[in-house]
Amino acid sequence: MNTTLEPRNSPSLRPETRPQSIRPLRTQRDNRWAATCATAGAAVWAGIAVLARAAIAPLGAIELLFLFAPLVIVPLGMELSREIAGSDPLNSIARRLQPPGAALAVLAMWLPPGRRAGLAAMGWLLVCLLLAGSGVVDLVRALWTDAKSLRAMRFVVDMAGFDLAVGGVWLVASRLGMRPMGIQEPIGLLTAVHFHFAGFATAIIAGTTLQFAERRGEHLWLKYLAPLVAGLPCAVAAGFVVSPVLKMVAALLFSISVAALAMAVRACGRKAEADPARILLQVAAGAIFAGMVLAGAYLIADYAGSDALTIPQMARTHGILNAIGFCLPGLLGWLVETSRRP
């Protein structure tokens, strides 16, 4: 029995058995999809930001921060997960639905909270659920056939889809105007932001960093750190409901684990073959380390009842460092590097 889990592709379509005339065409088409969706999404997001600045679009900083995920970060993360872990039918459907799903997410943010905004948000939730379903099927198949074959990298990538689905559910709740468990806005929308960036995107970066390290036989401690990075966002969110102590402990552990991931990204990024990848990964490592220091300071201040750091301030500092400083260059850097592999 094999001791490693095969990619999600059907055996007849695995790269080593696929006809050589098909492989380059399919790879080029997939790369064009990711580049087109992310570039178009970035242009749309920039236009929306200009409209919001001119007080034409009814969007604030937190709404803009969220929209950067479905428009730019998620298509990049989907492409990177395909590169390192393969694809399956659910994953492929999610890729096709991502552009209209992102458009519906924009519409949901534009509309005032209510039934129409909630229905629009469900379009994006569908994309999130498809990715989560892909991960669940992958995990069940691995556990059913041979549990020992489930490598840490595959578990982390599958968990990324689950994190995204949780973020999608919170988006729908926020746009419907719901207050689950008495949680008020903007905490509901910030939870959606949290699971898109700190959950999905960070887990994909952690899984890719782990794969790069395993290929070189280095930083083997990452196989223990990466699952923590993927799973702790759920513990942080639970802390908002259960108790302030759990929230502080889980968030501090998450900040420490992501800071450790930043050091791994920096170390592995310095050994990347592509010059652009090395630069992008160094930028990502520096940004997230600074962002986690801010997050730790906010948690301590919040637990102590201090107003030294407020939620709007954290959205403008920690949020931007995490989304644009870490997730964007981190995903781009590893995409550049993994695309060089045969």
BAMAR-840573 format. One line per field, with one value per residue (C-alpha): residue number from 1; x, y, z. Coordinates in steps of 0.25 Angstrom, whole numbers. Example, Ala and Ser with C-alpha at 12.3 -4.5 7.8 and 13.67 -1.06 7.14 Angstrom:
BEGIN
i = [1|2]
east = [49|55]
north = [-18|-4]
up = [31|29]
//
This chain:
BEGIN
i = [1|2|3|4|5|6|7|8|9|10|11|12|13|14|15|16|17|18|19|20|21|22|23|24|25|26|27|28|29|30|31|32|33|34|35|36|37|38|39|40|41|42|43|44|45|46|47|48|49|50|51|52|53|54|55|56|57|58|59|60|61|62|63|64|65|66|67|68|69|70|71|72|73|74|75|76|77|78|79|80|81|82|83|84|85|86|87|88|89|90|91|92|93|94|95|96|97|98|99|100|101|102|103|104|105|106|107|108|109|110|111|112|113|114|115|116|117|118|119|120|121|122|123|124|125|126|127|128|129|130|131|132|133|134|135|136|137|138|139|140|141|142|143|144|145|146|147|148|149|150|151|152|153|154|155|156|157|158|159|160|161|162|163|164|165|166|167|168|169|170|171|172|173|174|175|176|177|178|179|180|181|182|183|184|185|186|187|188|189|190|191|192|193|194|195|196|197|198|199|200|201|202|203|204|205|206|207|208|209|210|211|212|213|214|215|216|217|218|219|220|221|222|223|224|225|226|227|228|229|230|231|232|233|234|235|236|237|238|239|240|241|242|243|244|245|246|247|248|249|250|251|252|253|254|255|256|257|258|259|260|261|262|263|264|265|266|267|268|269|270|271|272|273|274|275|276|277|278|279|280|281|282|283|284|285|286|287|288|289|290|291|292|293|294|295|296|297|298|299|300|301|302|303|304|305|306|307|308|309|310|311|312|313|314|315|316|317|318|319|320|321|322|323|324|325|326|327|328|329|330|331|332|333|334|335|336|337|338|339|340|341|342]
east = [0|5|10|7|-6|-7|-12|-27|-26|-31|-20|-22|-19|-7|4|13|3|-3|1|12|4|-7|1|6|-7|-15|-4|-4|-19|-19|-9|-16|-29|-22|-15|-27|-37|-27|-23|-37|-41|-30|-35|-49|-45|-36|-48|-57|-47|-47|-62|-62|-52|-61|-73|-80|-79|-85|-73|-64|-50|-54|-63|-52|-43|-52|-55|-40|-41|-51|-46|-31|-27|-36|-33|-18|-20|-28|-18|-7|-14|-16|-1|3|-9|-16|-31|-44|-58|-63|-50|-51|-66|-62|-51|-62|-71|-61|-63|-78|-77|-68|-77|-88|-80|-77|-92|-95|-86|-92|-106|-111|-112|-124|-130|-125|-111|-111|-116|-105|-95|-100|-94|-80|-83|-86|-72|-66|-75|-70|-55|-59|-66|-53|-45|-55|-55|-40|-39|-50|-43|-30|-35|-43|-32|-19|-19|-4|-4|-10|2|2|3|-10|-17|-14|-19|-32|-33|-32|-45|-52|-47|-52|-66|-67|-63|-74|-85|-81|-82|-96|-100|-94|-101|-114|-113|-113|-106|-103|-100|-102|-89|-90|-85|-74|-69|-78|-72|-58|-59|-62|-49|-42|-45|-42|-28|-23|-30|-31|-19|-10|-12|-9|4|7|4|13|24|24|24|36|43|40|46|59|59|59|51|44|37|28|20|15|14|6|-6|-7|-7|-18|-26|-24|-33|-45|-41|-39|-53|-59|-52|-61|-73|-68|-59|-49|-38|-40|-40|-27|-20|-24|-20|-7|-4|-8|1|13|10|9|21|29|23|28|42|40|35|47|57|51|48|63|66|55|60|52|57|43|39|51|47|32|34|44|33|22|31|34|20|13|23|20|5|6|13|1|-9|-2|-2|-17|-20|-13|-19|-33|-32|-27|-39|-30|-34|-20|-23|-37|-43|-43|-28|-25|-33|-24|-11|-12|-22|-14|-1|-8|-16|-7|6|6|-5|-3|12|12|3|9|23|20|12|24|33|24|21|36|35|32]
north = [0|14|22|36|41|43|57|59|57|44|34|35|50|50|59|47|39|50|52|62|70|72|76|90|94|91|98|110|111|109|120|129|127|131|143|148|146|152|164|167|166|176|186|184|186|198|205|202|207|220|221|219|230|239|235|229|214|212|204|206|201|187|185|188|179|168|170|169|154|149|158|156|146|135|132|133|123|114|113|111|100|93|94|87|78|75|77|70|72|81|89|91|96|105|111|114|120|129|141|142|138|150|159|155|158|172|174|168|179|190|187|191|179|171|160|164|166|153|146|152|147|133|133|135|125|114|116|115|102|95|97|92|80|77|77|68|58|58|56|45|38|38|33|22|17|19|29|29|34|47|57|70|78|72|73|88|91|83|92|104|101|99|112|119|113|118|132|130|127|139|148|143|145|159|163|158|167|155|155|141|139|154|157|171|178|180|167|158|164|164|149|147|155|147|134|138|144|138|125|122|130|127|112|112|119|110|97|102|106|92|85|94|90|76|75|80|72|85|91|78|85|92|79|82|97|97|89|99|111|105|101|112|122|114|114|129|131|122|130|142|133|125|134|146|137|126|137|143|130|125|138|139|125|128|140|133|121|131|139|125|123|137|132|119|127|136|125|116|129|132|119|120|119|131|145|151|139|142|157|155|145|153|165|155|150|164|169|158|158|173|170|159|168|178|167|162|177|178|165|169|183|178|168|179|188|198|207|208|200|201|192|202|205|190|189|200|195|180|177|184|177|164|165|173|172|157|149|156|155|142|135|142|138|123|123|129|118|106|110|107|92|82]
up = [0|-3|8|1|-3|-18|-23|-25|-40|-46|-48|-63|-62|-53|-59|-60|-69|-76|-91|-92|-103|-93|-81|-86|-91|-79|-70|-78|-78|-63|-61|-70|-62|-49|-55|-62|-49|-40|-49|-52|-38|-33|-44|-39|-24|-28|-35|-23|-13|-22|-21|-6|-4|-12|-4|-16|-11|3|7|19|22|27|15|6|13|12|-3|-6|-2|-12|-23|-22|-11|-12|-27|-24|-13|-21|-32|-22|-15|-29|-32|-19|-16|-29|-33|-33|-39|-27|-28|-43|-41|-30|-40|-51|-41|-34|-43|-42|-27|-25|-33|-24|-12|-17|-19|-5|1|-7|-3|11|21|19|11|-3|2|9|-4|-11|-1|-2|-17|-11|0|-10|-15|-1|1|-11|-7|7|1|-8|5|13|1|1|16|16|4|11|25|18|9|18|30|30|16|20|20|28|15|10|23|24|9|12|25|17|10|23|28|15|17|32|26|16|26|35|22|20|34|34|21|26|38|48|61|64|79|81|74|68|56|52|59|50|37|43|46|31|29|39|33|18|21|34|31|16|11|22|22|7|9|21|13|1|11|17|4|-1|12|11|-3|2|15|24|35|38|50|40|39|53|52|39|44|56|47|39|52|62|54|59|73|72|67|78|88|84|88|100|108|107|113|102|92|97|99|85|78|85|81|67|67|72|61|50|55|54|40|36|40|32|20|21|22|11|2|2|-5|-16|-30|-36|-32|-32|-22|-13|-12|-10|1|8|8|12|24|29|28|35|46|49|48|58|68|66|68|81|86|83|90|103|102|100|111|120|116|110|97|93|80|75|64|53|56|55|42|36|41|45|34|23|27|27|14|5|12|15|8|-6|-7|0|-10|-22|-17|-16|-29|-36|-30|-32|-46|-49|-45|-56]
//
